[in-house]
Amino acid sequence: MKKILCILLVLPMLVPGVRALADSGVTKTGTVAATFLEIPVGAAAVGMGGAFVSVANDVTSLYWNPAGAASLQGTEALAAHMTWIADTRYEFAGVVIPLGEVGALGFSLTSLTMDDMMVRTVEQPDGTGEFFSAGDLAAGITYARPLSDRFAIGFTAKYIQETIWHESAHAFALDVGTTFRTDLFGGLTIGATLSNFGTTMQMSGRDTRTFIQVDPTKMGSNDQIPTAIEMNSWELPLSFQIGLSTTAMKTDDLRWTIAADAVHPNDNNESMNVGTEFSYLDVLMLRGGYHSLFLKDAEGGLSLGIGLSTNTLFGTMLIRFDYAYRNMGRLDNVHVLSLGVRF
């Protein structure tokens, strides 16, 4: 009870600052590219309301906080599928390989895809007979290392690509994360991460090519001078997050974890994520949380989840299945499935 009371005392100290920033009325929504990088990854994290920066205890740490990869025991792999809004599909796959005292190495691949769409024009609103596709992709390589028995640091280098029809944009970015475990409140863990610090994105492709007449008053001038339309460049969705988590209760059979994250993005107002997890024998996990607290115009926010973990016949491999549901308000509700293995 002392741990719970201490956490309940600490969290309200963070709330006024987050609430004041969230009510500032200044927002840059819709002013960055590659917003698919902000979609939460993994059923465990989504089930806990996205309060996962300091927890980061599975392969999705490659997304949430690369420093968490240093704490994983054995080689772990995970694949996650999410039915995202507007009939899009979000996929994540990652693997973490421990390297002993050297640290840990991780690889991840993220994609957002959708069905092909019909090309329509003003002259042919019912379609031209052509179809086009759009999608996003991010590939990352992570290195994490514990610097002491309490402190770990991790880095992720990412290649990012967005495509639509014949156009594409590319960027490179870096994530940096840390975790620090204290003796406060029975093992309070502090996590912090800076995500998507990198280059800008600018669309280009064959559809930006056009022909112009430079100067119709000059002899020999014609209207077939090739040129390219220069597109605007856009920043990546840079985000700074800091989180707290602790085991509020632990017995031989049960473990109760609570967590909270404060989020500071460059394309929206500040908000908080909160979540909790009840674990029975590390076999059955029940989760709940809330995304985007204090964020004006946020859609929904409630998340619920469940996880099952079991050893294989000879105990050489651990298999874990997780499911999460996230309410998205007026938008389609989101369902997330994750399957992980540990060797």
SULPE-V731184 format. One record per helix or strand of 2 or more residues. SS is the DSSP state (alpha for helix, beta for strand). FROM is the first residue (numbers start at 1). TO is the last residue. Records with the same first field share a line. If there is no record, write none. Layout:
# SULPE-V731184
SS: FROM-TO / FROM-TO
This chain:
# SULPE-V731184
alpha: 2-22 / 35-38 / 43-47 / 61-64 / 66-71 / 100-102 / 184-186 / 206-208
beta: 32-33 / 76-84 / 88-98 / 104-113 / 117-118 / 131-132 / 134-146 / 151-164 / 167-181 / 189-198 / 201-202 / 204-205 / 209-212 / 225-228 / 233-236 / 239-250 / 254-265 / 271-280 / 284-293 / 302-311 / 318-326 / 334-342
